[in-house]
Structure formats: C-alpha cells, structure tokens
Amino acid sequence: MAQLPVPRRPGPEPVLTDLGDGSAWAIPSLPDAPRDVLRTLHEAGHEAALVGGCLRDLLLGHEPGDWDVATAAPPETVHALFSGSWWANRFGTVTIPGPQPVQITTYRTEWGYRDRRRPDEVVFHGSLADDLARRDFTINAIAWLPDDPATSVTGRLVDPHGGVADLRAGVIRAVGDPGERLREDALRILRAVRFAARFDFEIEPATAAALTENAGHVAELSAERVRDELLRLLADPVIRPSAALARWEEIGILEILLPELAALRGVAQGKPLPGDALDHSLRTADVLPPDDPILRLAGLLHDVGKAPTEADGHFIGHERVGATLAGAVMRRLRFGSPEIARVERLVRHHMFGYDATWTDAAVRRFIRRVGADLLDDLFALRAADNAASGVVEPEVGGLDELRRRTEAERAAPAVGGGLAIDGTVLQQALDIPPGPEIGRLLDRLTEAVIDDPRLNEPERLVALARALHAGQDRTR
C-alpha cells in the first residue's frame, strides 16, 4: 500500500497508508500491554478498539506515550477482568498500571458540561460510533478494531469524522460543531494549540474562529488543568513555546491565563535582537531544554517584573518584583512549593553581574548568596537570556569564566563543605546558652572562612569565636 504524504516535522517516516477501501490497516508492532488488553476483552466477548492519541501517533509513525482502548464492556466488567486495575471515576475509565499503562474506557455518550469540563450526564452503551462522536478533534476520533486480537497486526479503521483525511492534510478540526465542542470543555482550546504546534498542523478556519469566540471560557478552567497543559507544552521536545504561546496571545487566552506575561507586550527593550519584552521572554523559553519544563517556565517568567518597573527604558529592581510575580503565578496555578521556590530564586538572582576583577572570596560569596544547588540552573538561564537577547559573553570576565571559577570553589568550606564546628561546640567552648548569639557568631565565622579558608579548623574557629564574643561583650 502506498504511503500518504503527511505534513510533519523531520523524524521517522509516517506509516499512514492509502487505505484503499478505507478499512484495512496493519499495525507494524504493538506492545504487549495493549495487545493483551485487546485479546482479553475479545476472549470475554466484548468489542474493543484502540482509540485516541495512541492511534493518531501510530498512524503518524510516532511512538505513543500511553495507550487507550475503548470497549463495549461496562467498567465493572473491565475492572473484574484485569487484576491490579483501578477505577475511581464515573466516566468508565479503568487504568491498568505498569511500564506501558493502558486506560480502558467504556463506550459512552455525554451531555451537559455546565462547568466547561465534566459532562452532567454520562450514559454507557455499545456504540463505538457514538463514542467517537463525543471526542474533541477528528484526528483523535479514529478507532482501530483488530481482526485477530491474539496477533493484533491487521484490523479495520473506524473513521466516521474524516480523521485520516485530516491527518493526511495536516489539519486540526473539531468533531461536529466547533463551538459546541469547545464549550463542552474549554481545555480543548489549549489542546488545539498544542496539537497544532506539536504536529506542525494548521487549525481549520471554523475551528480557529471558534477558539477566539470561546476564549473567555478558559477562565473557568481549574488551575490544576491549566498548569498540567502548560507543562505538557513546555515539556514537548518538538514544540517551540514561543510559537504555541504566540497563538495563545492571538486567540486571547494569554491575557486570561498568564496576565503577568501578557503585560510584557509593548515593553520596549534595548537588545540587539528585535522585539519587546514578551518576544524576548518567549525566545528565552525556546532556548532552555524541554526535559526540564520548570526551568523553561523560569525562562518564560524571568522578566515579568519589567512591566511594573519600567521607567524611561530602565527596569530597576525588576528581578525582585519579578520573583514575587513569578511566585504568585505559580501559586495561582497550584505548583508545588519546591518548584515555586526554585523559580523564585532563579528570577531573583538572574541579574547577577560579574567581572574578572572578582577575588576568589567574592566568587565564594556569590555561590553562598545564590546557593550552590542553583548554579547550574542559573547559568543555563543566563545563557538562554543572552541567546534570546543577541548578547555574546566576553571570553574574559564572562559567563564561562565565572562557571569555571565556581566549579573550583563549590566544595570550599562554608560554601559546600560547611564549617568545621557547629553551634553545640560554641556553646560548650564559650559557656554560653543556645540563642541568637550563637547564630551571629556562626555567621561571622562563615564570613571569615569565606575570606580565608585556612581558618576552617576547629581550634582556630573556637579561638576566633572567643575573640569575637569578647569584643561584643566589651561593646555592650
């Protein structure tokens, strides 16, 4: 069967084929987990089909990240057939965990969606065609029914909405009425943008118009769902965040979901590369690695303090204001405390200045101020910031030089290794109780060791602490 040309990014050749009569299609290989699910359901007398994103990805020659099976069997029956599965929702989705997790959903029809997310009514039934009709986009509304689930090689594609043709043409199209589909679940607006960016597809005109017309409904989405969709976008190795988020801006959802970022539009910058502060922030996210979406998010938010601090082309203190704003964005989207703290610290410290005149003690103070755990992230952010600005660091007094110097100093006492004594030793040696005075002495000892690492010996530190404490006593 002849290959169909499918617009897509470079990578494995697509396996989407000319189906002839529109029915027969062979899957080159299918992992054990979904094959076993199809076989078990078939042997129990229940129709079962591959559906959704995994089938779409197979048709495009991509490796699915997870597997979805739809079946006529009721969820109670499915749950009973698979040991270790779990079912904790009213939508008939049974999950089989494992290295190749499989989600099994019962054919269903849905109505209502008053909360723009969940259907008010769900009815299970035996119709695959009706089940496909409730799905979001035509490329996700295709099913594959195997001829022989024991081998799962050949089967029949069920494609009532033209999803194969849209895959062939490179088009994102809503199933049925676009406005109705998007009003059912506003997250589909974000998903349409992500799919278009991921596959380099066009959004067909009626669906594109419905995205803009229904943009306001994204305000009704839960913070967690927006967060998860944003992370999927940032973690996708194919998607350029700048392209996807520019589409968010175009259809009017950026200002709703990330108003702090949207406020950077029109904030002028004196950078070698053209564009305003929003263009710069989007480019910064592009440069950072997709396997670390939180770092990419830091790149996206690193300059959000520029809009409220802009004054005659200057942004004094924007890193401090930006850290506060970035933290507020992430709390609103229900990120965890460790992720929030990481991004706040990166934004707060991204404006560090360095030159070749720094002493080794100054480098050690920089490490202690920033935190040794943050250095690699901070340098990656600065490098991305430079690339997005068109700035080239000098060989002498530049980022690479500072990176080398911090590598040499990270294990230094009071930076990575810590003091040779602790507060308990001070209490015993100076005969003073625990309290603020111990903390003050430890801070002053740390500063002394940063200046001269040779001092980091117990006897010398105790002697210095005794002198410092006596001097403080005389000044009281």
C-alpha positions in Angstrom: 0.0 0.0 0.0 1.4 3.4 -0.9 2.5 5.9 1.7 0.4 9.1 2.2 2.3 12.4 2.4 1.6 13.8 5.8 3.0 17.3 6.7 5.1 16.8 9.8 8.5 17.7 11.3 11.6 15.7 10.5 11.7 12.2 12.0 10.6 8.7 11.3 8.6 8.3 8.1 4.9 8.2 8.8 3.1 4.8 8.4 -0.2 6.4 7.4 -1.2 4.4 4.4 -3.5 4.6 1.4 -6.3 2.5 2.8 -8.0 1.6 -0.5 -11.5 0.7 0.7 -11.0 2.7 3.9 -10.9 -0.2 6.2 -7.8 -2.4 6.3 -4.7 -1.3 8.1 -1.9 -3.2 9.7 0.0 -2.0 12.8 3.7 -2.8 12.3 4.1 -3.7 16.0 2.1 -3.4 19.2 3.5 -3.6 22.7 2.4 -6.5 24.9 0.2 -4.4 27.3 -2.3 -3.0 24.8 -2.3 -6.3 22.8 -3.1 -8.3 25.9 -5.9 -5.9 26.8 -7.5 -6.2 23.3 -7.2 -10.0 23.5 -8.6 -10.4 27.0 -11.7 -8.3 26.2 -12.2 -10.1 22.9 -12.0 -13.5 24.5 -14.5 -12.3 27.1 -16.9 -11.5 24.3 -16.6 -7.7 24.3 -15.7 -5.5 21.3 -12.6 -3.4 21.9 -10.6 -0.9 19.8 -7.5 1.2 20.0 -8.6 4.9 20.1 -7.5 8.5 20.6 -4.0 9.8 20.8 -2.2 6.5 20.7 -3.8 5.6 17.4 -3.2 9.0 16.0 0.5 8.7 16.9 0.8 5.3 15.4 -0.7 6.5 12.1 1.9 9.3 12.1 4.7 6.9 12.8 5.3 8.3 16.3 5.8 6.2 19.5 2.7 6.6 21.7 3.4 7.7 25.3 0.4 5.9 26.6 -2.4 3.6 25.3 -6.1 4.0 25.2 -8.6 1.2 24.5 -12.4 1.7 24.2 -14.8 -1.2 24.7 -18.4 -2.1 24.8 -17.9 -3.8 28.2 -19.2 -2.0 31.3 -16.5 -0.6 33.6 -17.3 -3.1 36.4 -16.7 -5.9 33.9 -13.5 -4.4 32.7 -12.2 -3.9 36.3 -13.0 -7.5 37.1 -11.1 -8.8 34.1 -7.8 -7.2 34.9 -6.1 -7.8 38.2 -4.4 -4.8 39.7 -6.5 -2.3 37.7 -8.3 0.6 39.4 -11.4 2.5 38.7 -12.2 5.7 40.7 -14.3 7.8 38.3 -17.8 8.0 36.9 -16.6 8.1 33.3 -15.9 4.4 33.0 -12.2 4.7 32.8 -10.3 1.7 34.1 -6.5 2.1 34.4 -4.0 -0.8 34.2 -0.7 0.4 35.6 2.7 -0.7 34.5 5.6 0.2 32.2 3.1 0.5 29.4 0.0 1.8 31.2 -3.3 1.3 29.4 -6.6 3.2 30.0 -9.8 1.4 29.1 -13.0 3.4 28.7 -16.5 2.1 28.1 -18.3 3.4 25.0 -20.3 6.4 26.3 -22.3 9.4 25.3 -22.1 12.7 27.3 -24.4 15.7 27.9 -24.3 19.0 29.7 -20.9 20.3 30.6 -22.2 23.2 32.7 -18.7 23.6 34.3 -16.9 23.6 30.9 -15.1 20.4 32.0 -17.2 17.5 33.1 -20.4 16.2 31.5 -23.5 16.5 33.6 -24.8 13.1 32.3 -22.8 10.0 31.1 -24.6 7.1 29.5 -22.7 3.9 28.8 -23.7 2.0 25.6 -22.4 -0.3 23.0 -21.8 2.1 20.1 -18.3 2.9 19.0 -19.6 5.4 16.5 -21.4 7.4 19.2 -18.3 7.2 21.5 -16.1 8.7 18.7 -18.7 11.5 18.2 -18.1 12.9 21.7 -14.3 13.3 21.1 -12.6 16.6 20.6 -10.8 16.6 17.2 -11.1 14.4 14.2 -7.5 13.2 14.4 -8.4 11.9 17.9 -11.7 10.4 16.8 -10.4 7.3 14.9 -10.6 3.8 16.2 -8.8 0.5 15.1 -10.7 -2.8 15.6 -8.2 -5.7 15.3 -9.2 -8.7 13.1 -7.5 -11.1 15.5 -6.6 -9.7 18.9 -4.3 -12.6 19.5 -1.9 -11.2 16.9 -3.1 -7.6 16.7 -1.5 -7.0 13.3 -4.3 -6.3 10.9 -7.6 -4.6 11.6 -10.2 -2.1 10.5 -10.1 1.6 10.9 -13.4 3.3 12.0 -13.2 6.9 10.9 -16.7 8.5 10.8 -15.4 12.1 11.0 -12.6 12.1 8.4 -9.7 12.0 10.8 -7.5 10.1 8.4 -8.0 12.7 5.7 -7.2 15.5 8.3 -4.0 13.6 9.3 -3.1 13.4 5.6 -3.8 17.1 5.1 -2.2 18.3 8.4 -5.4 19.8 9.8 -6.8 20.2 13.3 -10.6 20.1 13.0 -13.2 19.8 15.7 -15.6 16.9 15.7 -19.0 18.3 14.7 -19.8 21.9 15.7 -16.5 23.6 16.8 -18.2 26.0 19.2 -20.2 23.2 20.9 -17.1 21.0 21.3 -15.1 23.9 22.8 -17.9 25.0 25.2 -18.1 21.4 26.5 -14.6 21.6 27.7 -12.6 24.8 27.4 -9.3 22.9 27.8 -9.8 21.8 24.2 -8.8 25.4 23.2 -5.4 24.9 24.7 -5.2 21.3 23.4 -5.9 22.6 19.8 -3.0 24.9 20.0 -0.7 22.3 21.4 -1.6 19.7 18.8 -1.1 22.3 16.0 2.3 23.2 17.4 3.3 19.6 18.1 2.5 18.2 14.6 3.0 21.5 12.6 -0.6 21.3 11.5 -3.0 24.1 10.6 -6.2 24.7 12.5 -9.0 24.7 10.0 -10.9 28.1 9.7 -14.2 27.2 11.5 -12.3 25.6 14.4 -9.8 28.5 14.6 -12.7 31.1 14.7 -14.4 29.1 17.5 -11.1 29.2 19.5 -11.3 33.0 19.6 -15.0 33.2 20.1 -14.8 30.9 23.1 -11.5 32.1 24.6 -13.2 33.6 27.6 -14.3 30.2 28.8 -10.7 29.3 29.7 -11.2 31.5 32.8 -13.5 28.7 34.1 -10.8 26.0 33.9 -9.3 24.7 37.2 -5.8 25.9 37.9 -4.5 22.4 38.0 -5.7 21.6 34.5 -4.2 24.8 33.1 -0.9 24.0 34.9 -0.8 20.5 33.5 -1.5 21.6 30.0 1.2 24.3 30.2 3.7 21.8 31.4 2.8 19.4 28.6 3.5 22.3 26.2 6.8 23.2 27.8 8.0 19.5 28.1 7.3 18.6 24.5 10.7 18.4 22.6 9.1 19.3 19.3 7.1 22.4 20.4 8.6 25.8 20.4 6.9 27.6 23.4 7.2 30.9 21.5 5.0 29.6 18.7 2.4 28.0 20.9 2.1 30.9 23.3 2.0 33.4 20.5 -1.1 31.5 19.4 -2.4 31.8 23.0 -2.0 35.6 22.6 -3.6 35.7 19.2 -6.8 34.0 20.3 -6.9 35.9 23.6 -6.2 33.4 26.3 -2.6 34.5 27.3 -4.0 37.6 29.0 -6.6 35.4 30.8 -4.3 32.6 32.0 -0.9 34.4 32.3 -1.7 38.2 32.5 1.7 38.9 34.1 3.4 37.6 31.0 0.9 39.2 28.6 1.7 42.6 30.2 5.1 42.4 28.6 3.7 43.1 25.2 4.8 46.6 24.2 7.5 46.9 26.9 10.5 48.1 24.8 14.0 46.7 25.4 17.4 47.9 24.2 18.5 44.4 23.0 20.4 43.5 19.8 17.6 41.2 18.7 14.3 43.0 17.8 11.1 42.6 19.7 9.7 43.6 23.1 10.0 42.0 26.5 7.3 39.4 25.6 9.1 38.4 22.5 12.4 38.1 24.5 10.8 36.0 27.2 9.3 33.6 24.7 12.6 33.2 23.0 14.3 32.5 26.3 11.9 29.6 27.0 12.7 28.3 23.5 16.4 28.0 24.3 16.0 26.1 27.5 15.7 22.3 27.5 12.3 20.7 27.2 13.3 17.9 29.6 13.2 20.5 32.4 9.9 22.3 32.0 10.2 24.1 35.3 13.4 25.7 34.1 11.7 26.6 30.9 8.9 28.2 33.0 11.6 30.2 34.8 12.8 31.4 31.4 9.3 32.3 30.5 8.7 34.3 33.7 12.2 35.7 34.3 11.3 39.3 33.1 7.7 39.6 34.3 8.9 42.3 36.7 9.7 44.6 33.8 6.2 45.8 33.1 5.5 47.2 36.6 9.0 48.6 37.0 9.5 50.2 33.5 10.6 53.8 33.8 12.3 55.7 30.9 13.7 52.5 29.5 15.0 51.2 32.8 13.7 48.4 35.0 15.3 49.0 38.4 14.6 46.1 40.7 12.7 44.1 38.2 14.3 40.9 39.4 12.9 41.3 42.9 9.5 42.3 41.7 9.6 39.6 39.1 10.4 36.9 41.7 7.3 37.9 43.6 5.2 37.9 40.5 6.5 34.6 39.3 5.8 33.0 42.6 2.2 34.4 42.5 1.7 33.0 39.0 2.8 29.5 40.2 0.8 29.6 43.4 -2.3 30.5 41.3 -1.6 27.5 39.1 -1.1 25.2 42.1 2.5 24.4 41.6 4.3 22.7 44.5 6.4 24.6 47.0 9.8 23.2 45.7 9.0 24.3 42.1 7.9 27.7 43.3 10.9 28.3 45.4 13.2 27.2 42.6 11.7 29.6 40.1 11.5 32.5 42.6 15.2 32.1 43.3 16.2 31.9 39.7 14.2 35.1 38.8 15.5 36.9 41.9 19.2 36.2 41.0 19.2 36.2 37.2 20.6 39.8 37.0 23.9 38.9 38.7 26.9 40.9 37.4 30.4 39.5 37.2 33.8 40.7 36.0 37.3 39.4 36.0 38.4 41.5 39.0 36.4 39.4 41.4 38.5 37.8 44.1 38.1 34.1 45.0 36.4 35.3 48.1 33.9 37.2 46.0 33.2 34.1 44.0 32.6 32.2 47.2 30.2 34.9 48.4 28.4 34.7 45.1 28.0 30.9 45.5 26.8 31.3 49.1 24.3 34.1 48.2 22.8 32.2 45.2 23.1 28.7 46.6 25.4 26.0 45.2 22.3 24.0 44.2 21.1 26.7 41.9 24.2 27.5 40.0 23.7 25.2 37.0 20.1 26.3 36.6 21.1 30.0 36.9 23.9 29.7 34.4 21.6 27.9 31.9 19.0 30.7 32.4 21.6 33.4 31.8 22.9 31.7 28.7 19.3 31.4 27.4 18.7 35.1 28.3 21.8 36.1 26.4 20.8 34.0 23.3 17.3 35.5 23.4 18.8 39.0 23.5 21.5 38.5 20.9 24.2 39.1 23.6 27.6 37.4 23.3 29.6 37.0 26.6 33.2 38.0 26.6 35.8 35.3 27.0 37.5 37.2 29.8 35.1 38.2 32.6 32.2 36.3 31.0 29.8 33.6 32.0 32.1 30.7 31.1 34.9 32.1 33.2 32.5 32.5 36.2 31.3 29.0 35.6 34.9 27.6 35.8 35.7 29.6 38.9 32.5 28.5 40.7 33.3 24.8 39.9 36.7 25.3 41.6 35.1 26.9 44.7 31.9 24.9 45.2 33.5 22.5 47.7 35.2 25.2 49.6 34.5 25.5 53.4 31.4 27.5 54.2 30.3 27.2 50.6 29.9 23.5 50.0 31.8 21.8 52.8 30.4 23.8 55.8 32.2 25.0 59.0 34.4 22.6 60.9 32.4 23.4 64.1 28.8 23.8 64.9 26.7 25.7 67.5 27.0 22.9 70.1 30.8 23.2 70.1 30.5 27.0 70.5 28.1 26.6 73.4 30.5 24.3 75.2 33.7 26.2 74.4 32.3 29.7 75.3 30.0 28.5 78.0 27.0 30.4 76.5 23.4 29.2 76.1 21.7 28.5 72.8 20.2 31.6 71.2 20.7 34.4 68.7 24.3 35.0 69.9 25.3 31.5 68.6 23.7 32.3 65.2 25.5 35.6 64.9 28.9 34.0 65.8 28.4 31.2 63.2 27.6 33.8 60.5 30.7 35.8 61.3 32.8 32.7 61.3 31.4 31.7 57.9 32.3 35.1 56.5 35.8 34.8 57.9 36.3 31.3 56.4 35.0 32.6 53.0 37.7 35.2 53.1 40.4 32.8 54.3 39.5 29.0 54.0 42.7 28.2 56.1 40.7 29.3 59.2 38.4 26.3 58.9 40.0 24.3 61.7 38.2 23.7 65.0 40.8 25.2 67.2 41.2 28.3 65.1 37.5 28.8 64.8 36.9 28.5 68.5 39.7 31.0 69.2 38.2 33.4 66.7 34.7 32.9 68.1 36.1 33.6 71.6 37.7 36.8 70.5 34.6 37.9 68.6 32.4 37.2 71.6 34.7 39.0 74.0 34.7 42.0 71.7 30.9 42.0 71.5 30.7 41.9 75.3 33.0 45.0 75.6 30.8 47.0 73.3 27.5 46.3 75.2 
